[in-house]
Amino acid sequence: MGTVVSFLVDPGARSEDDAGRLVEEACAELHRIDEQFSPWRADSELSRRRRDPSIEPSDLMREVSELCEVARDMSGGYFDPWALPDGFDPTGLVKGWAAERALAVLAQGGVGAALVNAGGDICVLPGQRYDVGVQHPTIPDALCAVVQVDTCVATSGVYARGEHLINPLDGRVAAVSATVMGGRLAYADALATALAVGGPKVLHRLEAMAGIEGFFITQDGVLFKTRGMALGVATLT
């Protein structure tokens, strides 16, 4: 997945040793997913199927493909992993989906509370709320907002990795940064990518989604958000 994943775990009724073993299991799950879905590994299932589409997909590959189809519909086509120049690339959804699976390992192990942070895409166990800072896209070491997260939040943009986002509909990228909260992290991850490239058109779609909020920041530093998006801090200049 090409990112760093961190964990915040309250063992609850479990011992610290038990919690540590569960984190190790969650990390092992992330490594398995990376081995299967990394576009940068020549031996991953994704890379092999890009070279030879006749290879029968695994159950997990089918699951990811189905999630991508749903996310494509949700975004109005602004998230479309089939429209990329190198072939099908679900990276924009897999990172959030992988974090969900890592969190599920901790949940099934019975920890009291947990947060998984996959390169800024965050999901938490129900029952706890966290203040999460969103990195400012143009001011180093600054935040553009603080959001309260009790499900998930995902951020996408061009400020960290450069011009890597692709608008499959008209080629333009509307934002330097976009953040989506609520629902499943797999979809929030994909919708954040869609919001970054589609801007107002995708923001309008988010307004119609129950439990989903978002905001994006333009190249000029202007912030646009859904009506229900509560921002704790804004340092835009």
N, C-alpha and C positions, 0 to 999 in steps of 0.2 A: 504493500500500500504506500510505501515511501513516506511514512510519517512516524512520529513518536507517539506512543500511547502511554498515558499515566492513569493511576488508580487512586481514589480516595475511598477508604473502606472503614466503616465502623463495625467491628466484629459482632456487636450485640451479644447474643447468648453463646456465640461460638468463641473458642479461644483464639488468641493471636496467632498461634501456630496453625490452627485450622484455617483462619483467614488467609494466612500466607500461602498455604497449599492451594486454596481456591484461586488466589491471584495467579499462581503458577499455572493452574489449569486454564484460566482465562487467557493467559499469555500463549499457552500452547494452542488454544483455539485460534487466536489471531495469527499465529505462525502458519497453521494449516490453511487458513483462508488466503494468506499471502502467497503461499506456495501454489495455490490453485488459481488465484485470480490476478496475480501481478502481471501487468503488461510488460514489465521490464525483465522478467525471468523467461528465458527461451523455453524452459521445460514446463512452465505452468500450463494448466488446462486451457486457459484463455489464449495463450500464445500459440499452442498447438492447434486449437480450433480456428484461430485466425489464419494459420497456414493451410489448414485442411478442414473446411466447414463440414465435411462429411463425417467427421469424428462424432460419435454419439455423445451428447452432453450428459454430465453427471446430474444427479438430482439437485444438488446445490446450484449448479449452473442454470438449470431450468428455473429454479426458484428465483435466482437473481434476474434472469431474463424476464420473468413474469412481473417482478417488482418494477423493473425498468419500463415495461410497457405501461403499467399503471402510472408511474411518475411522468412518463411522456404525455399521457392523456391529461394528468393533473396540471401540467405546466403549459398546456396548449402547444406542445411541440418544441418549446424552448430548451427543454432537456431531452436530448435524443442521442443516446449512445451508439445508435446505428448510423448516424450521419457524420461520424468522425472520419478523417482522411485515412487513418491506418486500420480501419475496420472497427467492429464492435468493441467498445471500451466502456464498461460499467463502473469505472473507478469513481465517478462522481456520486454513485450511490453505494458502492461496496464498502467504503470507509465507514459510513454511518451504520450500515447493516452489520458490519463486523463488530463495531462497538456494541451494538445491541446484543449480539450473540455472546460477547465477553461478559456483558452485564447479566445476561441470563444465567451464566455459570455461577456468578456470585449469588444471584437470587435463589437458585435451586439449592445452593449450599447453605442458605439460611442466615446470611449476614444481616446485621441490623439495618445498615444503610450503605449505599455505595454510589460512586460517581465514576464514570469512565470518560476520559478525555482523549479523543483520537485526533490530534493535530488541530484542536479548537472545536471539533465537533463533539458535543457532550450529551450523554444520556445519564439519567439518575433513576434510582429505585423510587417507587411511589412512597409518599409519606414524608419526604424531606424536600426543603426548598433551599437553593443555593444562589448566592449573588455571584454572577459570572461577568467578568469584564470582557468587552469586545475590543480587540486591538484597533487603534486608529490607523486608517490606511495610509496616511501621509505624514504623520508626526511620530517619529520613533519613540518607543517606550511610553506612549500615551494611549489612553482609552478614548473611544468615541462614545461609549455607552456602558452602563452596567444594567444587566437584565436579571430578573429573578426566574430561576429555572426549576420547575418541578417535574418536567418530563424530558425535554431535550432542546438543544439549540445547535444550529449549524451555521457556519460562516464560509463564504466563498468570495473570491476576488482576484485581482491581478496585482495587488501590491506586494505579495510575498514571492510568488513564483513567476512574475512577469506575464506576458500576453499568452497565456496557455488556454484561455477559455474561447470556445467557438460558439457563435450564434448560428444554429442550423437553418434559420429562417431568412435573415437578411444580412448576416455577416457582421453586424455592429455589436459592440459590447457597451451596455448602458452605464455600468457602474464600476467603480474601483473596489467596492466592497458591498456585500449583501448578506443579510442575516435572516434566518427563519427559525421560529420557535413553535413547539407544540407537535402533538401527534407522534408518529414514529420517526426515529432519527434517520432511518434509511430514506424516507420521503423528504424530511427536512433538508438533508444533505443535497439531494437532487434538486429540490426547489430553490435552495440557496444559489446553486449554479444557474438555474433558470432565471432567477431574479436578477442576478448579476448581468446576464446578457440581455434579458428582455425588459428590465426596468419597469416602467409604469404598466405595461400590458400584463406582466406577471403579478405585479402588486395588486392590480384589480382582481385577478383570479384569486389571490390569497384572501381578499376581503370576503369572498363568498364561501370560504372553507371554515367550517366550525372548528374552533380550538386552535387555529393556525394564525400566527401573526408574523410580521416581518418588516424590515426596513432596508433601504439601500442608500449609498452615498455616491453621488456623481463625481465626474472628474473635476468639477468646479467646487466640490466640497459641500454641495447641497444635500440635505438628508430628507428623504421621503419615507413615510411609514404608513402601515395600516392603522385604522382608527383605534384599535384595541392594543396597539403596541406601546407598553409602558417602558420608558427609558429613564434610568436613574441618574445618569451623568452624561452630559454632552459637552465635548471640548472642541467642537469643530470651529475652525477659524477661516 
